């Protein structure tokens, strides 16, 4: 279980990013956890105490697989004194039950009703337990393929909202044996990682700027020029490059206006050749050199 996942509903497809519509939650899950308890699923209201309550309820109903699911989410330092007894009861009940392919597949499907994207991965692992030759084997394989695509859809939805960390974490859950979807996920991970780098470059470049220091604008331009052209951040980078090249020229003109011709020429020479201010900078350099 990857508890770093952001909680998301997963029942019916929604309009954005493959997200799914939330299924009704038990009333006990609608109360926010106490401030001193950390939610098991970040972004949700499910904490260890509530997971324990759900596990006890499942045991009372002899829903041993569900009880195990909740018990396994409780961190070691938050487990009650009778945790070992509860776990043994759930494991024994689950082992003694008649686990057919249909029951196992049903258990896998129940796992996707809680909200984190990581539960799709858990459902896939459970569905893999349906053996070849079982009447439900083909359906299990179809569900594995479908859930793998849903994981990628969830990841793309997160990326669309700018949550690249969450998108990468979700995409990394796509199973390797689902070749096509896994390959897409790996390509997207690379792209999202580059977009994170692009954003960092834009932030770093902005932080370099110092008023009246032409070299700081030149260095900022050099930094954002590292952003590949086929990324959304490239358009922002180009806008800033054009603005910063004009700023360098303004600094050069200000120096020339107070008679600092050599300093003006030095500043104008910092305007990069592939920027909008370059041609004008070269013309003014020639004028200042002729003075």
ChimeraX attribute file (.defattr): number of C-alpha atoms within 10 A of each C-alpha:
attribute: neighborCount
match mode: 1-to-1
recipient: residues
	/A:1	12
	/A:2	16
	/A:3	15
	/A:4	16
	/A:5	21
	/A:6	19
	/A:7	20
	/A:8	20
	/A:9	20
	/A:10	24
	/A:11	15
	/A:12	11
	/A:13	15
	/A:14	13
	/A:15	9
	/A:16	14
	/A:17	18
	/A:18	20
	/A:19	23
	/A:20	19
	/A:21	15
	/A:22	16
	/A:23	13
	/A:24	8
	/A:25	10
	/A:26	8
	/A:27	7
	/A:28	12
	/A:29	15
	/A:30	11
	/A:31	10
	/A:32	13
	/A:33	17
	/A:34	11
	/A:35	7
	/A:36	6
	/A:37	13
	/A:38	15
	/A:39	20
	/A:40	22
	/A:41	21
	/A:42	15
	/A:43	14
	/A:44	17
	/A:45	18
	/A:46	21
	/A:47	21
	/A:48	22
	/A:49	19
	/A:50	19
	/A:51	21
	/A:52	22
	/A:53	15
	/A:54	20
	/A:55	25
	/A:56	19
	/A:57	14
	/A:58	19
	/A:59	20
	/A:60	11
	/A:61	11
	/A:62	16
	/A:63	17
	/A:64	23
	/A:65	23
	/A:66	20
	/A:67	28
	/A:68	20
	/A:69	18
	/A:70	19
	/A:71	23
	/A:72	15
	/A:73	18
	/A:74	19
	/A:75	12
	/A:76	9
	/A:77	6
	/A:78	12
	/A:79	16
	/A:80	14
	/A:81	8
	/A:82	8
	/A:83	15
	/A:84	12
	/A:85	11
	/A:86	19
	/A:87	18
	/A:88	12
	/A:89	17
	/A:90	25
	/A:91	15
	/A:92	12
	/A:93	17
	/A:94	18
	/A:95	12
	/A:96	10
	/A:97	12
	/A:98	10
	/A:99	13
	/A:100	14
	/A:101	21
	/A:102	17
	/A:103	14
	/A:104	21
	/A:105	24
	/A:106	15
	/A:107	18
	/A:108	26
	/A:109	20
	/A:110	15
	/A:111	22
	/A:112	21
	/A:113	19
	/A:114	19
	/A:115	23
	/A:116	26
	/A:117	30
	/A:118	27
	/A:119	26
	/A:120	28
	/A:121	24
	/A:122	19
	/A:123	23
	/A:124	26
	/A:125	14
	/A:126	19
	/A:127	26
	/A:128	18
	/A:129	14
	/A:130	23
	/A:131	14
	/A:132	12
	/A:133	9
	/A:134	13
	/A:135	13
	/A:136	19
	/A:137	19
	/A:138	14
	/A:139	16
	/A:140	26
	/A:141	16
	/A:142	13
	/A:143	19
	/A:144	23
	/A:145	19
	/A:146	15
	/A:147	22
	/A:148	23
	/A:149	22
	/A:150	23
	/A:151	28
	/A:152	26
	/A:153	22
	/A:154	25
	/A:155	30
	/A:156	27
	/A:157	20
	/A:158	22
	/A:159	20
	/A:160	13
	/A:161	11
	/A:162	14
	/A:163	15
	/A:164	21
	/A:165	16
	/A:166	19
	/A:167	28
	/A:168	23
	/A:169	18
	/A:170	28
	/A:171	28
	/A:172	17
	/A:173	21
	/A:174	28
	/A:175	21
	/A:176	14
	/A:177	10
	/A:178	14
	/A:179	12
	/A:180	11
	/A:181	21
	/A:182	20
	/A:183	15
	/A:184	14
	/A:185	28
	/A:186	16
	/A:187	12
	/A:188	19
	/A:189	23
	/A:190	12
	/A:191	15
	/A:192	21
	/A:193	14
	/A:194	15
	/A:195	21
	/A:196	16
	/A:197	15
	/A:198	23
	/A:199	17
	/A:200	13
	/A:201	20
	/A:202	22
	/A:203	13
	/A:204	14
	/A:205	21
	/A:206	17
	/A:207	11
	/A:208	15
	/A:209	18
	/A:210	11
	/A:211	10
	/A:212	16
	/A:213	14
	/A:214	25
	/A:215	17
	/A:216	19
	/A:217	27
	/A:218	23
	/A:219	15
	/A:220	22
	/A:221	27
	/A:222	14
	/A:223	19
	/A:224	25
	/A:225	17
	/A:226	14
	/A:227	23
	/A:228	14
	/A:229	12
	/A:230	8
	/A:231	14
	/A:232	12
	/A:233	19
	/A:234	20
	/A:235	13
	/A:236	14
	/A:237	24
	/A:238	18
	/A:239	10
	/A:240	19
	/A:241	26
	/A:242	18
	/A:243	16
	/A:244	23
	/A:245	25
	/A:246	21
	/A:247	20
	/A:248	28
	/A:249	25
	/A:250	18
	/A:251	19
	/A:252	29
	/A:253	23
	/A:254	16
	/A:255	19
	/A:256	17
	/A:257	11
	/A:258	9
	/A:259	12
	/A:260	14
	/A:261	19
	/A:262	15
	/A:263	16
	/A:264	25
	/A:265	23
	/A:266	15
	/A:267	24
	/A:268	27
	/A:269	19
	/A:270	19
	/A:271	30
	/A:272	19
	/A:273	13
	/A:274	11
	/A:275	16
	/A:276	17
	/A:277	21
	/A:278	19
	/A:279	14
	/A:280	13
	/A:281	26
	/A:282	17
	/A:283	11
	/A:284	18
	/A:285	21
	/A:286	11
	/A:287	11
	/A:288	17
	/A:289	10
	/A:290	7
	/A:291	6
